């Protein structure tokens, strides 16, 4: 190897190391905070502006929300560092059975899992 190639390789290694350190310093891979009632309402208002849910349930770990708007279930769940919104028929959500403190919902492109405090579903907030 000649001297120019080694200098170029060394410069590339230093540049990549600086980019990785900069991304870590910025906190690009940050944890998503758990949802509280105010954050859940704000997300529902943004994601479902045409709906006014009568009841809202927040998962025990704060990683998801199921809200009921008549015969429609509005579902928000954590995906990466954000939340994904889907709507389903309420009958499909009400028919689910939790197992081992977890409730798995089938949506068109995923199967989010919600933490429940007990194995009674649907909770009295949504019934």
LOVOGU-769521 format. One record per residue: residue in one letter; x, y, z of N, C-alpha, C, O in turn. Coordinates in steps of 0.02 Angstrom, whole numbers, plus 32768, in hexadecimal, padded with zeros to 4 digits. Layout:
BEGIN
AXYZXYZXYZXYZ
...
END
This chain:
BEGIN
X802A7FC58000800080008000802C803E8000806080418022
X8017806E7FDB803F80AB7FDA802580DB800F7FF080D0802D
X804A810F801C803D813E80517FFB816480487FD88170807A
X7FE88176800B7FAA819A7FFE7F6C817180107F3C818B802B
X7F6F813080017F36810480117F2E80FD805C7EF680FD8075
X7F6580F680807F6180F180C97F47813180E87F20812E8118
X7F5A816A80CF7F4181AA80E87EF681AF80DB7ED081C58107
X7EE0819C80A07E99819F808F7E71816E80BC7E3B818180D4
X7E89813380C77E68810280F17E64811B81397E2F81158159
X7E9A813681537E9A815181967E69818B819E7E46819081D1
X7E6781B7816C7E3781EF816D7DEF81D6816D7DC581F28190
X7DE181A281487D9D818681457D8A816881897D518170819F
X7DB8814581A87DAA812781E97D9B815E821D7D6D81588244
X7DC28192821C7DB881C9824B7D7481EB823D7D5081FB826D
X7D6381F681FE7D23821681EC7CE881ED82047CB88208821F
X7CEA81AC81F97CB38180820E7CAD8180825A7C7681838275
X7CE5817D827D7CE4817E82C67CC681C082E07CA081C08311
X7CD781F882C07CBB823882D57C6F823B82C87C4A825582F2
X7C58822082907C10821F82827BEA81F482B57BB5820882CC
X7C0581BB82C77BE5819082F87BE381B3833C7BB081B1835E
X7C1A81D2834F7C1C81F6838F7BEB8230838F7BCA823D83C2
X7BE5825483587BB7828C83537B6F827583587B478295837A
X7B5F823E83367B1A8223833A7B0A820D83827AD282188399
X7B3A81EE83A47B2F81DA83E97B27821684177AFE82158445
X7B4C8249840B7B49828584347B0682A9842B7AEB82C5845B
X7AEA82A883EF7AAA82C883E27A7082A184007A3A82BC840A
X7A7B8262840E7A458239842A7A13822483F579D782228402
X7A2B821383BA79FF81FF838479D681C28397799B81BF8387
X79F4819383B879D1815683CD79B78161841479D381468444
X79838187841B79688196845D792D8169846D790A81528440
X7922815F84AC78E9813684C278A9816084BF78A9819B84CE
X7873814084AB7832816284A87813815F84EE780E8129850B
X77FF8198850A77E38196854E779F8174854E777C8175851B
X778C81568586774A8137858B7713816B8586771C81A58599
X76DA8156856C76A181838564767E818E85A67675816085CE
X766981CC85B1763E81DD85E975FC81F585CA75F881FB858D
X75C9820385F17588821785D4758C825485A7756B82578573
X75B4828685B975BA82C2858F75DC82B3854D75C782CB8519
X7612828C85507636827A8512760A824E84E6760B825584A8
X75E58220850475B881F584DD7582821E84BA75738212847F
X7565824E84DD7531827884BF754F82A28486752F82A98452
X758A82BD849075AA82E5845C75B882BB841E75AC82D183E6
X75D1827E842775DE825283EE759E823E83CA759B823D838D
X7569822F83F07529821D83D2750D825883AA74F2824F8373
X7514829483C574FC82D083A1752282DB8360750482F0832E
X756382CD8360758B82D68323757D829F82F1757382AE82B5
X757C826183077575822882D9752E821C82C175238203828A
X74FC822D82EA74B6822182D9748F826182E3746582658310
X749A829482BA747982D582C5742D82D382BB740A82FD82D7
X741482A4829573CC82A1828873A6827682BB7369826E82B5
X73C8825C82EC73A98230831D73AB8250836273DA82748373
X7378824283897374825883CF7369821B83FA733082088407
X739F81FA8411739681BD8439737281CA847A737F81FB849D
X7344819C848B731E81A184C9734681848503733C8199853C
X7373815584F673998135852B73DF8126851273E9811784D7
X7410812B853F7456811E852D747580F28561746B80FB859D
X749C80C1854A74C180948576750A80988563751B80928528
X753580A18595757E80A3858A759B806285A4758B804D85DC
X75C78043857D75E780048591760D800E85D27623804585E2
X76157FD985F876357FDC8639767C7FF68635769480168664
X769F7FE985FE76E4800285F676E8804485D2771F805E85C7
X76AF806185BF76AD80A1859D76C4809F855576D280D38537
X76C88064853876E1805C84F376A9805B84BF76B780518484
X766B806584D47635806384A375F4807D84C175ED808384FE
X75C5808A8494758480A584A7754F8083847B755A8078843F
X75178072849A74DD805D847474A4808B848A7494808F84C5
X748680AC845A744E80D98469741180C08443741780A3840D
X73D780CB8460739980B58440737180F184287363811F844E
X735F80EE83E97335812183CA72FA80FD83AA72FC80EE836E
X72C780F083D1728C80CB83B8729F808483A772B5805D83D2
X72978071836772A7802E835072ED8029833472FD7FF98310
X731780598343735C805C8329738D805D8363738380818394
X73C38037835C73FA8039838D7434805F836D744B804D8337
X744C8092838F748580B9837874C2809F839E74C480A383DC
X74F38086837A752C80648399756C808C838B757B809D8351
X7591809C83BF75D380BA83BA7605808C83DD75F880778415
X763C807D83BB766F805483DC76B5806C83C976C080888394
X76E3805F83F77728807483EE774A804A83B87745800D83B7
X776D806D838C7794804C835877D38075834F77D080AE8337
X780C805A8361784A8080835D784A80B8838F783F80AE83CA
X785680F683767856812F83A47818815A839B7818819683AB
X77E2813D838177A381618377776881338383776F80FC839E
X772E814A836D76F08124837676CE811B833376D081478308
X76AD80E2832A768880D282ED763E80D282FE762A80BA8333
X761580EC82D175CD80F082DC75A880C382AB75B780C4826F
X7579809D82C4754E8073829A7508807482B774FF808382F2
X74D78066828D7493805E82A67479801A829274897FFF825D
X74507FFD82BF74347FBB82B673EB7FBB82CC73D77FE882F1
X73C57F8A82B773817F8482D273857F74831D73AE7F4A8332
X735B7F938345735C7F87838C734E7F3F839D736A7F2483CD
X73247F1E837673147ED8838473527EAB838173587E7B83A7
X73817EBB835473BE7E93834F73EB7E9D838C740B7E6D83A3
X73ED7ED983A674167EE783E173F57ECC842074177EB1844C
X73B47ED2842573907EBB846073937E6F8467738E7E54849E
X739A7E4B842F739C7E02843073E07DE6844373E77DA9844A
X74137E0F844A74567DF7845A74597DDC84A174347DF184CD
X74867DAD84AB74917D8F84EC74DA7D98850075067D8084DD
X74E87DBB8537752D7DC3854E75497D81856875257D578582
X758B7D7A856175AD7D3F857C75ED7D56859D76157D79857F
X75F77D4185DB76347D51860176417D9C8605767A7DB28600
X760C7DC2860E76137E0A861676207E3085D576357E6A85D7
X76157E10859D76207E2F855B75E37E27852F75C17DF38530
X75D57E5B8509759E7E5B84D975BB7E69849575D87E9E848A
X75B47E3A846675CF7E42842375977E5383F475657E3083EF
X759F7E8B83D0756D7EA483A175887E99835A75C17EA8834C
X755D7E7F832F75717E7682EA755A7EB282C1751E7EBF82BC
X758A7ED682A6757A7F0C827775957EF6823375B57EC1822E
X75887F1D820075997F0781BC75E27EF881B275F37ECB818A
X760F7F1C81D376567F1481C576817F02820176BF7F0081FC
X76637EF4823B768A7EE48277765E7EC182AA76227EB982A0
X767D7EAD82E076597E8F831976737EAE8359769A7E8F837E
X765D7EEB836876757F0B83A5765A7EE783E376237ECB83E3
X76837EE9841776717EC98457766B7EFE848C76967F298493
X76357EFB84B276277F2B84E7762B7F08852B76137ED08532
X76497F2A855C764C7F0E85A0760B7F1F85C475F57F5885C4
X75ED7EEB85E275B07EF5860875BD7EE4865175E77EB98660
X759A7F05867F75A47EF986C675887EB686DC75A47E958708
X75527EA186BE75357E6086CD751B7E43868C751D7E638658
X75027E06868F74EC7DE5865274A27DF1864374847DCA861E
X74857E26865E743F7E37864F743F7E698615745C7E9F861A
X741F7E5685DF741B7E8285A473D57E80858973B77E4B8588
X73B97EB7857273D37EFB857373CE7F1985B973A37F0585E0
X73F97F4885C873F67F69860A73B77F92861173987FA585DF
X73A57FA1864E73667FC6865A7367800C863C73328028862F
X73A28029862F73A6806B860F738A806985C8736E809B85B0
X7392803085A6737D802A8560733A80098557731C800F8521
X73217FE6858872E37FC0858072A77FEB857472707FD1856C
END
